Amino acid sequence: MWVLKIRVRERWNIYSGRTSRFKVKIYFYSQNNYVEKDRIYFVASGIIEGDQEAKRKFLLDLKKDKKIKYIEWNDDFFLCTYSEPKTSKRGKAVSVAYNPRLIFLKPVIIDEDGWEEWEVASTRREDLQAFIKPAKVLPNIESKIFYLKRQKISNIMIYAMLPKLTERQRKAVILAIKNGYYGYPRKVTLERLARAMKISTSTYQFHLAKAESKIMPFLAKRY
């Protein structure tokens, strides 16, 4: 199998422009597209990560966008349909991105600076070369290719399979990871992490332990 890992930044993108403005991250799937009355409609879903108030502002601002035709959310998960005029150039780009021979190995990660990270596979190298081409020729797009190589696939990440954490559990484990709690030697103590969350050490330890009890069995199933 041929595998491509690429980062792109499209400053006009309705999602990436907002992730950089509100400093949130999205784990994103573009589910499908269809054409109706000379417009292309895109159906997508995502999980938002970040400060609670920032996530709320992101979703409310996205809802105001005139391209949005439908949006709903539940906690950090959202479903969305947006549309844009169908042009020959855009239609060609869509046919490349939605090539049925492509396998999306994980959700697209749209980070707090508006960068999208894609990992895509195909049995044919030319499918991935075609996938890269719009990022090189379309205006207002930055891109960086990490690799295009042949390798065996060991896993496909589907976010519906991930364990569901509460907001505090998620915040506790992300804080621990970012501050080196799981490194060796550890770079931070539980007491310091608790102060960062503005809760007691015992409460922080409780949320972290609950998160770990959900995540570890999920990870163990892979091995």
C-alpha positions in Angstrom: 0.0 0.0 0.0 1.2 3.6 -0.8 0.8 6.0 2.1 0.9 9.8 2.1 1.2 12.1 5.1 0.8 15.8 4.3 0.0 19.0 6.1 -1.9 21.8 4.4 -3.2 25.2 5.5 -6.1 26.8 3.6 -6.8 30.2 5.1 -10.2 30.3 3.5 -11.3 27.0 4.9 -14.4 27.4 7.2 -12.9 25.1 9.8 -9.2 25.9 9.9 -9.7 29.6 9.9 -11.8 29.2 13.1 -9.5 26.7 14.8 -6.7 29.3 14.6 -9.0 32.2 15.8 -10.4 30.3 18.8 -7.4 28.1 19.5 -9.1 24.8 19.4 -8.2 21.5 17.7 -10.5 19.3 15.6 -10.4 15.6 14.8 -12.3 15.7 11.5 -14.0 13.4 9.0 -15.3 14.7 5.7 -18.0 12.1 5.3 -19.5 12.7 1.8 -20.5 15.2 -0.8 -23.3 15.7 -3.3 -24.4 18.2 -5.9 -27.7 20.0 -5.9 -28.8 23.0 -8.0 -25.3 23.9 -9.1 -23.9 23.8 -5.6 -21.6 21.2 -3.9 -22.7 20.1 -0.4 -20.2 18.6 2.0 -21.2 16.5 5.0 -18.7 16.3 7.8 -18.3 15.5 11.5 -15.7 16.2 14.1 -14.6 16.2 17.7 -13.4 19.5 19.2 -10.6 19.7 21.7 -9.7 22.8 23.8 -11.0 25.2 26.4 -14.7 24.8 27.0 -15.5 28.5 26.3 -13.4 28.5 23.2 -15.2 25.4 21.9 -18.5 27.0 22.5 -17.5 30.2 20.6 -16.1 28.1 17.8 -19.4 26.3 17.3 -21.6 29.4 17.6 -19.4 31.3 15.1 -19.4 28.3 12.7 -23.2 28.2 12.9 -23.3 31.9 11.7 -21.4 31.1 8.5 -23.6 31.6 5.4 -22.1 28.4 3.9 -23.5 26.3 6.7 -26.8 24.6 5.8 -27.1 22.4 8.8 -25.2 21.9 12.1 -25.8 20.1 15.4 -23.6 19.3 18.3 -23.6 17.2 21.4 -20.8 18.0 23.9 -17.6 18.0 21.8 -19.0 16.1 18.8 -20.6 17.9 15.8 -22.2 17.1 12.5 -22.3 19.7 9.8 -23.3 20.3 6.1 -22.0 23.3 4.2 -22.2 24.2 0.5 -20.3 26.3 -2.0 -20.9 27.0 -5.8 -19.9 24.2 -8.1 -17.2 25.3 -10.5 -15.1 23.2 -12.9 -11.9 23.8 -10.9 -13.6 23.0 -7.5 -15.4 20.0 -9.0 -12.1 18.5 -10.2 -10.5 19.0 -6.8 -13.4 17.4 -5.1 -13.2 14.3 -7.4 -9.6 13.9 -6.4 -10.2 14.3 -2.7 -13.2 11.9 -2.7 -11.5 9.3 -4.9 -13.2 6.0 -3.8 -9.8 4.2 -4.0 -8.4 6.4 -1.2 -8.3 5.1 2.4 -8.3 7.7 5.1 -6.1 6.1 7.9 -7.2 8.5 10.6 -9.3 11.7 11.1 -7.9 14.8 9.7 -6.3 16.8 12.6 -6.9 20.6 12.2 -4.7 22.2 14.8 -4.8 25.6 16.7 -2.8 27.3 13.9 -5.1 26.1 11.2 -2.9 23.3 9.8 -4.6 20.2 8.5 -2.8 16.9 8.9 -3.9 14.1 6.5 -2.8 10.5 6.4 -4.2 8.8 3.2 -3.4 5.5 1.6 -4.0 3.8 -1.8 -2.9 0.8 -3.8 -1.8 3.2 -6.5 0.9 5.9 -6.1 -0.7 8.1 -8.8 -3.9 8.5 -6.7 -1.8 10.1 -3.9 0.2 12.2 -6.4 -3.2 13.5 -7.7 -4.2 14.2 -4.1 -1.1 16.3 -3.5 -1.5 18.4 -6.7 -4.2 20.8 -5.6 -2.1 21.8 -2.6 0.7 22.8 -5.0 -1.3 24.7 -7.6 -4.3 26.3 -5.9 -3.8 29.8 -4.5 -3.7 30.6 -0.8 -2.6 27.1 0.2 0.5 26.2 2.1 1.6 22.6 2.2 4.3 20.3 3.6 4.7 16.6 2.6 6.1 14.4 5.4 6.3 11.3 3.2 4.9 9.4 0.2 6.1 5.8 0.6 5.1 2.2 0.3 4.3 0.5 3.7 2.0 -2.0 5.3 -1.0 -0.6 7.2 -1.2 -1.7 10.8 -4.3 0.3 11.9 -7.1 2.6 10.9 -8.3 5.0 13.5 -12.1 5.7 13.7 -13.0 8.1 16.4 -16.3 6.4 17.2 -14.2 3.6 18.6 -12.4 5.9 21.1 -13.4 5.7 24.8 -15.6 8.6 25.8 -14.2 10.8 28.5 -15.9 13.5 30.5 -14.7 17.1 30.1 -12.6 17.0 33.3 -11.2 13.5 32.5 -10.1 14.7 29.0 -8.6 17.9 30.4 -6.7 16.1 33.1 -5.1 13.6 30.7 -4.3 16.2 28.1 -2.7 18.4 30.7 -0.6 15.4 32.0 0.6 14.5 28.5 1.5 18.1 27.5 3.5 18.6 30.7 5.5 15.4 30.5 3.8 13.5 33.3 4.2 10.2 31.3 7.8 10.8 30.4 10.8 9.2 32.1 11.8 10.8 34.4 8.5 12.6 35.0 8.7 16.3 34.4 5.8 17.4 36.5 4.0 16.3 39.7 0.3 15.6 40.3 0.3 18.6 42.7 1.4 21.0 40.0 -1.0 19.6 37.5 -3.8 19.9 40.0 -2.9 23.6 40.6 -3.0 24.2 36.9 -6.6 22.8 36.8 -7.4 24.8 40.0 -8.6 21.7 41.8 -7.3 19.6 44.7 -4.7 17.0 44.1 -7.0 14.2 45.2 -9.7 15.4 42.7 -7.2 15.7 39.9 -5.9 12.2 40.6 -9.4 10.9 40.6 -10.2 12.4 37.1 -6.8 11.2 35.7 -7.3 7.7 37.1 -10.8 7.4 35.6 -9.5 8.6 32.2 -6.7 6.1 32.3 -9.1 3.3 33.3 -11.0 4.0 30.1 -8.0 4.5 27.8 -5.8 1.6 28.8 -8.2 -1.3 28.0 -8.9 0.3 24.6 -5.1 0.4 23.9 -4.6 -3.1 25.2 -7.0 -4.5 22.7 -4.6 -3.6 19.9 -1.9 -6.0 21.1 
